[in-house]
Amino acid sequence: MDIIDILLSASFWTAAIRIASPLIFAVLGELICERAGVLNLGIEGIMVAGAFAGWMAVYSGTDLWTGVAVAFAVGMLFGLVHSTLTVPFGLSQHVVGLGVTLLATSLTYFAYRLFLPEVTSPPKIEAFQPFEIPLLSDIPIIGPALFNQTPLTYLAFISVGVVAYILYRTPLGLALRAAGENPAAVAAQGLSVTAIRMGAVIAGSGLMAVGGAFLTMSAFDSFFFEMVNGRGWICIALVVFGAWRPGKALLGAILFAAFDALQIRVQQTPMGADIPYQIFLMMPYILSILALIVMSRRAEVPAALMVPFNKGER
Amino acid sequence: MPEQTEAQVVLRLDQITKTFGALTANNAVSLALHKGEVIALLGENGAGKTTLMNILFGQYTADSGTVEVFGKPLPPGNPRAALEAGVGMVHQHFTLAENMTVLENVALGTQGLGAWRFDARAARARILALSSDFKLAVDPDARVGTLTVGERQRVEILKALYREARILILDEPTAVLTPQETDDLFETLRKAVALGLSIIFISHKLHEVMAISNRVVILRHGKVVHEGPIGETDKRDLAARMVGSEVSAPKVEPGTPGPAMLSLKAVSTPDRGAAPGLKALDLDLFAGQITGLAGVSGNGQAALADLIGGMQGPSAGALHLKGIAPQGWSPRTAVHAGIARIPEDRHKTGTIADFDLTENAILERYTDAPFSYKGWMYWRAAQDFARSVIERYDVRCPGPGTRIRLLSGGNMQKLILGRVLEGAPEIILANQPVRGLDIGAVNYVHSQLLAARDRGAAVLLISEDLDEIMALSDVIHVISEGRLSPPFARGTMSPTELGVWMAGQGFEEMAHAS
């Protein structure tokens, strides 16, 4: 059958991992924020800003890794805005998050026009190229999918391990998770809930921006409007799907990306020709919703997610 | 004060004064705690105990006065300083993360946040050593959410000991414990004192104060009004000094039971998360009688209160009002059937904080005449009703237009009491009616409940305070994991015997016997 052939092809899995990469960065970023108790709906806009910032830096003459660092820094800046409003001021995380998304998106488009006032089509940069890891990339199917990707994809996978290690194996991770479960417990131990939560949002926002930068610096080689196209919102769902655990969130990102890669390929089969292509476009979202329903029923939400913490209040 | 040379002073509060606007919460409070000593800090709500402890822990900064720990002054307004100086606090409301393990809760914040590895193995070994030294049995790898209240308190004490606290401050530690758990706690505290720790024990349960402490300090209106060795005083004396005048608890004569007003026959309700539902429970509430429901919180009291209050129907079994099964069962039918509800949490479910007294007074009956007619509100009738409640139940407030948020807990409770008692209810569901009230308000609420009983109402009194249950109830049931003990008549059971039932023993034998 057609679908079996697609699922067994190396190019399908290579595409799936590539599509998953920006989601992995962004979902990790969101996961860090939420584990500390802050819902960051700025994610969509921060990804747009990151996509632009990284690409613009490279276009202006820096090397690629500096571009990634610039994207990370821009993300942190928006994280600072978000966390200042939501943590010490305790404002509504929904409103602030949506505000940051609108602000970041609009500022990005403004900056685009400011830097490139007269271009009609956005210029291209020399993007990250796939880097083949010897021997490992020779494994059938998995080899090219996992070991013939760009360095940013490898970084995404490494980040999962690093974030998981920090969350579960360091005192910092313990304090961060506790801030999302019961901030009063953190404060009672003489730690600053404000510092922990702000730090988590700032670092998480940096990762989101790198997720955006992946689009302009690795998946493509240019910046387009509407490029992020709801990936940030998908990541909010993927955090729930992953039950706030980095490993499961990684699986969720790959699963969603695989649906996405699959629908493009099924469209080109004879069966696909008879069905309106919009149905295929819907497929990853519908399957994600179904998976979410199944997976998230036992999910343990951080108990203090979206609960502002005011010292001295009971 | 004579110089205490035999023991070192470990904590000294000197002339602490703190004002909030016009209110003086602490007025030149001085206190010295010696090594190996237990001080009981007594006082009514609002006497300034919590403010004093918050100053010690750096949550507030005192206007004047100093705090010294082990001879060194403590910098004001720094929460870490007290912890690092060796002062550990066990709050009344536990500060534990339920989704995390005991180990994680205890070790939280004890290693520098820059460290690359959380040393779980060392932490576990230390917790096990502490729990055997201090007789604090608890599994380090258990999730806190699965622990009983008593076990959670042990975790809180472990947290303090893990940080090498030499001074323990316990804020109302026994409020949530069974008598047996209280005995265990006291044993741990005696161990701690024997090992050279010093303890401040905040409480209002006088017999516990007498049992555990060496010295007592009483605060009233922010001032120290009494300080002295426990041997030179008694419970009556302490209570009088706390309130500032002789206190007279209402005299309780046995009630004369009438017919059953409400009967539950083999009623079950579904479990709600970790909170058990009712398990084939039989209960009769008789007119002219106060039925006390004793039990550790979270054993089905909420399920029973919700059932009788109409919030939840039974999933099995039958509910009868004066022998008749009601048509449908909702909060509204319950109110109309003459069930008065004094809810457990007056802030969350008893009142609407930003509504005024008038609106709160008619919350349960706003659709009925005279407050409304064919969908139109009659605010004048509502206001008159609120005024009469305010007057007859002594609700201290500027007027019926005051937002209820601004009232003290005692006055809020008086309004709720008036709201339900004015309807001359036949059945009264009093769920924790005096929680957090001072002695004067407690006595008032109790006397009103007794008066309602003598008028012929059937009262169900749910409380975690065994003393309250034993003082007021004509019959006592114990609830444990949704199961109900047989009724025990007034005076037939000792606190220890009831504690055995509260811990869940006795139910098996009962099941075998029947």
Interface residues (C-beta under 8 A of the other chain):
Chain A: R169 T170 P171 L172 G173 L174 A175 R177 A178 E181 N182 A184 A185 V186 A187 A188 Q189 G190 L191 E300 P302 A303 K311 G312 R314
Chain B: N54 Q59 Y60 P79 R80 L83 E84 M89 H91 H93 T95 L96 A97 E98 N99 M100 E104 N105 A107 L108 G109 T110 Q111 G112 L113 G114 A115 W116 R117 F118 K159
